[in-house]
Amino acid sequence: MSILAKIAEIENEMARTQKNKATAHHLGLLKARLAKLRRELITPKGGSGGATGEGFDVAKTGDARVGFVGFPSVGKSTLLSNLAGVYSEVAAYEFTTLTTVPGVIRYKGAKIQLLDLPGIIEGAKDGKGRGRQVIAVARTCNLILIVLDVLKPLVHKKLIEHELEGFGIRLNKQPPNIGFKKKDKGGINFTATCAQSELDSETVKTILAEYKIHNADITLRSDVTADDLIDVVEGNRVYIPCIYVLNKIDQISIEELDIIYKVPHCVPISAHHRWNFDDLLERMWDYLKLVRIYTKPKGQLPDYTSPVVLPDGRTSVEDFCLKIHKNLIKEFKYALVWGSSVKHNPQKVGKDHVMEDEDVIQLVKK
C-alpha cells in the first residue's frame, strides 16, 4: 500500500468518526499516524532521493526573504516584475513560471529578496506537480505572500493553507506553549498548568506511544490541541508570518473593496496597474519586523544611508558584531549606543544589550 493510500484511508476514518470525549483518544492516535506519514512523504526514506528540481534552491541574499505562493495565473510574476523590475516570464496561460525567479528590492535601507515560486496545484503536499520543491523553498522564507485572485472564490485560500499546513508550515501562529523533554527512564510525567479542553494524560500517552516515546516530561502551559502536541513532538514545524495579497482589484466595485479591507492579514492590490503597492510594502515591513542599526565611526556623523539590518529577536550588540564579522567580537571592549533602547544618549553598553530599530552604534575595540 502506498503512503498516499494510507493517508487517504486515515483521513476517511477521521471523517467518519464522531467527535466527542469517548473518541478523542482514538482521533489523537489517528492524527499522530497521519503526521508521521506526511513526514515520510516530505522526506523519502533511504537512497539519494533522486534528482531535485532544476533551478529551485536560490541562494539567500539580502536581509530577508519573501516568497510568493499561489495558484497558477493569479499574477505572481506581474507583481514581482512591477515590484522589483525583474523580468519573470508573463503570459495569459497557466504554469508560465516553471522555476523560482528571484528579485531584490531595497526598502527603508534593507535589501529584501522576493521569490516568485511556480504555481502550486491541489495535492502539492502529496508530491503532485512541482509542489514539493515549491513548498520546500517556501519553508526557508521569512514571510509568505499568498497571492489570490479576487474574482476566484475563497476556496483557494483554504486550499493553499491546507497544502502549506501539510508541509509543516504554520501561518501567522506562535509555537504552542508546551514543554517537551525526552528522558531515559521514569515513564511519562504529564503536568498541565491550566484546564485542558481536549487533551488528557491518556491521549497524550497514546500520541507519544505512536512515536515510540515512553519516557518524557510534558508540560502544557496553555489550552492546546492534539495537533499542537504533534507539532512539538515532530519538531520540524516552521512558524512564518503570512499576508494574503488579493490581486486584480481593478475588476471589482468599490463596495466589494470595502468588504475585502476588513479581512485580517489582507492587502488588496492590482499588480497590472500598480495600485496599492506602498500599502503592501509597508505591511511587509511590519510583518518582517526587521531592525535597522546605523553605524557611527569615531568623530564622524552616523552613516544613515546603509544600515546593518538584523532580524527580530536577534538584535543584541553581539549579534550586530557577528553580522559584520565574526572576529569583531573578540576585539570588542564596549559600545556607545544612541537611540530608543538606552536611557542616556550616548550610553556605554556591553555585548548583551538589546537594540531597537534605528539605533546608532559606535564600537570601541580593545
N, C-alpha and C positions, 0 to 999 in steps of 0.2 A: 504493500500500500504506500502510495507516495505521500510526502509530507502535506501536500495541498489537500489530498483526500482526507487525511487525518484531521486537518484543521477544519475542513468543511463539516466533517462528522461531529466534531466537538461543538462547533457553532450551532449546528442544528439541534443538538441536545440541549444547549443553553437556551435556545429559543423555545424549546418545548417545556422546559422546567418552569414551574411556577415559582415566583419569588416570595418566600416567607421565611419565618425563623427556622422552620424544620429543614428547609432545603438550602439555607445559606452556606452550610458546611459543604454540601456537595458542589454548589456553584463555585465556591472558593477553590476547590480542588480542580474543577474544570478550567477556571481562569488560569491557574498556575500551569496546567498542562499546555494550554493554548500559548501562554507566554514562552514556554520552553520551545515549542515547535516553531513559533515565529522567529526565535533567536537562531534556530538551526537554518531557517530559510535565508536569513540575512548573512550568516557566516557558514557557508557549506563546510561539512566535515572533511578533513583529510585532503591530500593532494595539493597541488599548487593553486587550485581554484580556477584553473583555466585563464584565458586572456581577459583582462579587464577592458572596459570600453575605451576606445581610442579617444584621446584628447579630452578626457574628463577631468582628472585632477588638475587643478590650476594652482600654480604657485601662489602662496599667500603674500600679497603686497599691501602696503598701506597700514592704517591703524585699525581698521575694522572691515568686516566682510559682510555684504548684504546679498542674499540670494533671492532671485525672483522665481517663484514656483507658481505653476498654474496649468490649466488645460491648454491644448494647442489653440492657436488663433484667438487669444484674448488680448493681445497687444503687448506682450512682454518685450519683444525685440524693438518695437516702436518706442516704448518707454525708455529702454536702455539707450537707444541711439539718440533720442532727444535729450536725455539727461546728461549723458557722458560724451556725446559726439562720437560714439564708436559705431562703426557700421556693422550691424548684425543683420544678416540677410532677411529681408521682409517680403512676404508675398501673401496673396489672398487665400492660399490653400493651407491646410493643416500640416503640422510637422515640418515647418520650414527650417527651424533651428534643429540641428542634429547633434551638436556637441556644445560644451559650455563656452560661452563667449564672455570674456572678462572686459570690464571697462573701469576707469578710475575717475572719480570726481573729487574736487577739492571743495570742502565746505567748512567754513569757520576755521580755516587753518589745518583741518585734519584731512588726510587722504583716505577716502572710503572706496573700497573695491566693490564694484557691482558685478554680479554674475547672472547672466541670462541663461537659465537652465532650460533644456529641452522640455517640451510639454509632457506632462505625465498623464497617463490614462488610468482608468479604473482598474484596480488589480495590480498596480505598480509594486506594492509591497510583496506580492506573490511572485515577483520576477517577470511580470509582463512588460513588453516594450523595453525602453531603456530605463524603466522606473527605478531599478535597484541602484544603478550608478547615480542617477539624478538625486535620489534621496540621500545617498551616501555623501554627496558633495554638500547637500543642504544641511547635513548634521554638523559640518565644520563652520557654518556661518554664525555671525554674532546676532544677526537679525534676519528674519524671513519676511519677505513681502509676498503675500498670496494675492496674485493678480486675478481678478474676477471680471467677467463681463456683466455689466449692469442688466443687460437685456435677458441674459440667461437666468434660470431660476436659482434660488439659494441652495438647491440641492448640491451644486458644485462645491460650495464652501464646505458642506458636510463631508463630501466625498474626499476632498483633498485633506481635510483634517484627519479623516479616518486613515488615509494612506500614511500620513506622517506619524500618526499615533502608533500604527502598526510597526513602524520602524524605530520606535523608542524615542521619538521627538515629542516633547511636551510643549505646547504653545501657551504663552502668557500664563505660566503656572510657576509656583515656587516648589522646590523639592519638599516632599512631605516630612513633617517633623517626627521622624521615627529614629530611635537609637537602635542600631543593629550591630551586634558584635559576636562573631563566632568564637567558640572556645573548644577545648579538647574533651572536657568531661563535665558532668553536672546537669545534664538534661536541659530542657528549655525553661528559662526563667522569664516569665511574662509579667510585665507590670504596665498598667495603664494609669496615667495621671489624671484622666478625665473620663467621663462616661462615653462608652462606645456604642454607636447605633448599629454597627454591622459586625465588627469582629469580636469574638470571644477567644479564650485561650485554646479551645478545641479547634476552631477554624484556623487559628494561627499555626497550631501544631500540624494540622493536615497540610497546609500550604508549604510549610518548611519541610515536612517529610517528603513531599513531592520533589523537592530539591535535594533530598538526602542530607538534610541538616538536622541533626538530633540534639546538638548541644549549642545553645546560643542564648545571649541576653537580648530580649526585645523590650524596648520602652516606647510606648505610644504616648506622645505628648499633646496630641490633638485628636479630634474625632476623624479617623481615617477609614478608607475603604480597603477592600481586599486588593484592588488594583494598585493602590498606593504601596501596600506592603510588598507586592510582587515587584514593583518598580525598584524598591530599595534593595530587595534580595538580588535581583538581576544585576543592578549596579551599573548598567550601561546606558542609562537614560540621559538625554541632554535636555536642558530646560532653556528654551530660546524664546525671546520676545517676538511678537509677530504683528504685522499690520496688514489689514485687508485693504487692498487697493482696488476700488471699483472703477473700471475703465469704461470709456465710451459714454460719458455723461452728456455728450453733445446730442445724443439721440433720445433724451427723455425730457419731461417737463420740469419746471421749477418746483411744482408741488411735490413731485416724486423725489426731487433732490433734497427737499427739506426733511422728508422722512428718512432718507439714507443717512443724513448727517447725525441722526440720533443713535445710530448703531455704534456700539463701543468698538474701539480699535479700528475704525474705518476711515479711509480718506477717499472721497470721490475725485477722480481726475479725468482729463481727456488727453491721452498720450499723443494723439494726432495733432490736436490744436494747442498743445502745451498749456492747458488750463490747470490751475491749482497746483503747479509743481512746487511753489515756495512752501505751501502748507505741508506737502508731502515730505519735503526735505527737513522742515522744522520738526515734524513728527518723528522722522527717522532719527534726528539728533537727540530728541527726548528719550527715545527707546534705547538708543545705543549707550547712553549715559557715559560718554567719554569725558575725560578730564584733561584740560589743556594747561600745561605748565610753561611759563615763559622763562627763558634763561637770561641771566644778567652777568656779563663779565665785570670784573672788578674795575671800578672807576669809569664805567660806561653806562649808557642808558640801556634798559632792557630791550631785547630783540622781540618785538611784537609780531614780526612777520611769520616766523616759523616756530610754532610752539612744539614742545615734546608732548605727544598725546598718549595718555595712559588709560587702560580700561578700568571700568568701575570696580571698586573692591581691591584694586592693586595700585594704590596711589600714595604709598609711603615714599619717603626720601630714598630709601634703599631701592625700591622698585624703579625710581627715576634714574638712579645711578646705573642700575643694571641695564636699563633700556638704552643708555648711551654707550657704555662699555663695561664689561664685567670687571676690568681692573680698577675702575674708578673707586669701587667700594673699599678696596684695600688701602688706598691712599686717603680715604675720606676722614676728615677731622670733625668738622661740623658744617652746618649750612645756615645761611641767613634767608629767612622767608618773609615776603611781604604779601598781604592778601587776607582773605576772609577766614583762613584756618588758624590764624595766630591772633594773640591778644594785643601785642605791640608790633609796630612796623619800624624797622625790621625786627624779627625775633630770632634768637640763636636756637637752633633745634638739632636734635640728634637724628640718627638714621631711621628711627621708628615713627617719626612724626608723620601723620597722615595729612596730605594736602588736598585742597579743594580746587574747583575749576577756576582758571585764570589767576592762579597764584604766581608770584615771581620768586625765583630761587637763585641764590648765589652760593656756589660750593667753595669751601675752604679746605685745601689739602694739607696733609701733614708736612 
